[in-house]
Amino acid sequence: MRERLPEYLKRPIIDTDKTRTVRKILKTKCLNTVCENARCPNKNECYTKNTATFLIMGGNCTRNCRYCNISCAKPEPLDLNEPMHVAEAVRDLGLKYAVITSVTRDDLPDGGAEHFANCIKEIRKLSPETKIEILTPDFKGKKESLDIIIEAHPEVFNHNIETVKSLFKTARPQGNYDTSIDVLKYIKENSDIITKSGLMIGLGETYEQIKETLTDLHNVGCDILTIGQYIQPSKEHLDVAKYYTLEEYEDLKKMATEIGISHHQIGPLVRSSYRASELV
């Protein structure tokens, strides 16, 4: 029998003028958010603060990660007006800190790197004071794509490792652990951009494997770390192997600090862009 969701992982659905305003702006600009598409448990908290994580390049992903609620299907053509619409939404929401992520687009030669860069450029035209964080796929490790990102120079480059090495092929069958580590390493070695990565826990990893993963991230200069509980989106997704206790999250905070990653957000409902501006 499946373990019941602990009370501390439940969030009420709250609809306010602020949340309705955010939804209206996103709908008007025909924009996706990872908040909605990935069923993030924190979306109402973020919406009440006039923030959202923009999901660019469509709502269909070319990869079928077994923990993710975003659909794997034939991707839509790129909307060349999307960067401008994202920038207008950032302006209209009055964001001081914008987070942009995307589906994985292995069908595109550059994996969508130029589209990310165009979003950054358009935001800077309309909101030059806004800091920008991007959460990207691995671009198959292509240095040409990473160079496009480096040239666009977001304040923060985030690429999630997601899980420990031994579970990678189970959770991310089309990804590669070493490629993800190398992507973070390349950005750090070739720019002064802040690097960030995130880890889901509860898929069956051990403490020792978490420690090895955090050590790998620290060794490539990862500046910021997020760790949160995996919550199964549906019965078709990977089962939850373990719900970590609040005390165990405190142990993980100590672990990250001892390894040398001092900037971290670690807790049951932490997601990669949760309270992102507070860590920078």
C-alpha positions in Angstrom: 0.0 0.0 0.0 1.3 3.4 -0.9 2.5 5.6 2.0 0.2 8.6 2.7 1.4 12.1 2.0 2.7 13.7 5.2 0.8 16.7 6.4 3.8 19.0 6.1 3.8 18.3 2.3 0.2 19.5 1.8 -0.6 23.1 0.6 -4.0 24.7 0.6 -5.3 26.1 -2.7 -5.7 29.9 -2.2 -7.1 32.2 -4.8 -6.6 35.9 -4.3 -6.6 39.1 -6.3 -2.8 38.7 -6.7 -3.0 35.1 -7.9 -5.7 36.0 -10.4 -3.6 39.0 -11.6 -0.6 36.7 -12.3 -2.8 34.1 -14.1 -4.4 36.9 -16.2 -1.1 38.4 -17.3 0.3 34.9 -18.2 -2.9 34.0 -20.1 -2.9 37.4 -22.0 0.7 36.8 -23.1 -0.1 33.1 -24.0 2.7 32.0 -21.7 3.3 28.6 -20.0 4.7 28.3 -16.5 6.4 25.3 -14.9 4.2 26.2 -11.8 1.1 25.0 -13.7 2.6 22.4 -16.1 4.6 20.6 -13.4 1.9 21.0 -10.7 4.3 22.7 -8.4 2.9 22.7 -4.8 4.3 26.2 -4.2 2.6 28.0 -7.0 0.0 29.9 -4.9 2.7 31.2 -2.6 4.7 32.4 -5.5 1.7 33.9 -7.3 0.8 35.9 -4.2 4.3 37.4 -4.4 3.7 38.3 -8.1 6.2 35.8 -9.4 6.2 32.7 -11.6 8.7 30.6 -13.4 8.3 31.0 -17.1 8.3 27.8 -19.2 9.4 28.5 -22.7 9.6 26.6 -26.0 6.1 25.0 -25.6 4.5 22.6 -23.3 5.8 19.3 -24.8 9.1 17.8 -23.9 11.3 15.6 -26.1 12.4 13.6 -23.1 10.4 11.3 -20.9 11.7 11.7 -17.4 9.8 9.4 -15.1 9.2 11.9 -12.3 8.0 14.8 -14.4 4.4 15.8 -15.1 5.3 17.7 -18.3 4.1 15.7 -21.3 6.5 14.0 -23.6 5.1 14.6 -27.1 6.0 16.0 -30.5 7.2 19.6 -29.7 5.5 22.6 -31.1 7.3 25.0 -33.5 9.2 27.8 -31.6 7.1 30.9 -31.1 9.5 33.7 -32.2 7.4 36.3 -30.3 7.7 34.4 -27.0 10.9 36.2 -25.8 9.1 39.5 -26.2 6.0 38.2 -24.5 8.1 36.9 -21.5 9.8 40.3 -21.2 6.4 42.1 -21.3 5.1 39.8 -18.5 8.2 40.4 -16.4 7.6 44.2 -16.8 3.9 44.0 -16.1 4.4 41.8 -13.0 7.1 44.2 -11.8 9.6 41.4 -11.3 13.0 42.3 -9.7 14.0 38.6 -10.3 12.8 36.5 -13.2 13.3 32.7 -13.6 13.0 31.1 -17.0 13.0 27.4 -17.7 12.1 25.3 -20.6 11.1 21.9 -21.8 14.0 19.9 -23.3 14.2 20.4 -27.1 16.5 17.8 -28.5 14.9 18.4 -31.9 16.6 21.8 -32.1 20.3 22.0 -33.2 21.2 24.2 -30.3 18.7 22.7 -27.9 17.0 26.1 -27.6 20.0 28.0 -26.3 19.4 30.9 -28.7 15.8 31.1 -27.6 17.0 31.4 -24.0 19.4 34.1 -25.0 16.7 36.0 -26.8 14.5 36.0 -23.7 17.4 37.4 -21.7 18.0 40.1 -24.2 14.3 41.1 -24.4 13.9 41.3 -20.6 17.0 43.5 -20.4 15.5 45.9 -22.9 12.3 46.4 -20.9 13.5 45.7 -17.4 17.2 46.4 -17.2 17.3 46.2 -13.4 15.7 42.8 -13.3 18.1 39.9 -12.4 17.6 36.8 -14.5 18.0 33.1 -13.6 17.7 30.4 -16.2 17.0 26.8 -15.5 18.1 24.8 -18.6 18.3 21.3 -20.0 21.7 19.8 -20.6 21.8 20.9 -24.3 23.4 17.4 -24.8 26.5 19.0 -23.4 27.2 21.0 -26.6 29.8 23.6 -25.9 28.4 25.8 -28.7 25.1 26.0 -27.0 26.6 26.7 -23.6 28.7 29.5 -25.2 25.5 31.1 -26.4 24.2 31.1 -22.8 27.5 32.5 -21.5 27.4 35.4 -24.0 23.9 36.2 -23.0 25.1 36.2 -19.4 22.2 35.6 -17.0 22.9 36.3 -13.4 22.3 32.7 -12.5 22.7 29.5 -14.5 20.7 26.6 -13.1 20.9 23.0 -14.3 19.3 20.4 -12.1 21.2 17.1 -11.5 17.8 15.9 -10.1 19.0 12.5 -8.7 22.0 10.5 -7.7 24.1 8.7 -10.3 22.9 5.2 -9.6 19.2 6.2 -10.2 19.9 8.5 -13.2 18.9 6.0 -15.9 15.8 5.0 -14.0 14.6 8.6 -13.4 16.1 10.3 -16.5 16.6 7.5 -19.1 17.6 10.0 -21.9 20.0 12.0 -19.7 23.5 11.4 -18.4 24.8 12.2 -14.9 28.3 13.0 -16.1 27.0 15.3 -18.9 25.0 17.3 -16.3 28.0 17.7 -14.1 30.2 18.7 -17.0 27.6 21.4 -18.1 27.9 23.0 -14.7 31.6 22.7 -14.8 31.9 24.4 -18.2 29.8 27.4 -17.2 31.8 27.9 -14.1 35.2 27.6 -15.8 34.3 29.9 -18.7 32.3 32.7 -17.0 31.6 34.5 -13.8 27.9 33.4 -13.8 26.6 32.0 -10.6 25.8 28.3 -11.0 23.0 26.4 -9.3 21.7 22.8 -9.2 18.9 20.9 -7.5 18.2 17.4 -6.2 15.0 15.5 -5.6 15.0 13.0 -2.8 12.8 10.1 -2.1 13.5 8.0 -5.1 15.5 5.3 -3.2 18.9 7.1 -2.8 21.1 6.6 0.2 22.6 9.3 2.4 26.0 8.2 1.1 24.8 8.7 -2.5 23.4 12.1 -1.7 26.8 13.0 -0.1 28.6 11.8 -3.2 26.3 13.9 -5.5 26.8 17.1 -3.4 30.5 16.5 -3.4 30.5 16.2 -7.2 28.5 19.5 -7.4 30.9 21.2 -5.0 33.9 20.0 -7.0 32.7 21.8 -10.1 32.1 25.0 -8.2 28.3 24.9 -7.9 27.4 28.0 -5.9 23.8 27.3 -4.9 22.0 24.0 -4.1 18.3 23.1 -3.7 17.0 19.8 -2.3 13.3 18.9 -2.0 11.0 15.9 -1.6 9.9 14.0 -4.7 6.1 13.9 -4.9 4.6 11.4 -7.3 2.5 13.4 -9.9 0.4 10.4 -10.9 0.3 6.6 -10.7 2.1 6.5 -14.0 5.2 8.1 -12.5 7.9 6.7 -10.3 6.8 5.6 -6.8 8.0 7.5 -3.8 10.5 5.3 -2.0 10.7 7.5 1.1 9.3 10.6 2.7 12.1 12.4 4.5 11.3 13.8 7.9 11.8 17.4 8.9 14.8 16.3 11.1 16.4 14.6 8.2 16.2 17.8 6.2 18.2 19.5 9.0 20.8 16.8 8.7 21.0 17.5 4.9 21.5 21.2 5.5 24.5 20.3 7.8 25.8 17.9 5.1 25.7 20.6 2.4 27.4 23.1 4.6 30.1 20.7 5.7 30.8 19.8 2.0 31.2 23.5 1.3 28.0 24.5 -0.4 26.9 27.4 2.0 24.1 28.8 -0.2 21.3 26.3 -0.1 17.5 25.9 0.2 16.7 22.5 1.6 13.3 21.4 2.8 10.3 19.2 1.9 8.6 21.5 -0.6 11.7 23.2 -1.9 11.8 23.3 -5.7 14.6 24.6 -8.0 13.2 28.1 -8.4 11.5 28.3 -4.9 12.4 31.7 -3.3 15.2 31.9 -5.9 16.0 35.5 -5.4 16.7 35.0 -1.7 19.8 32.8 -2.4 21.5 35.3 -4.7 
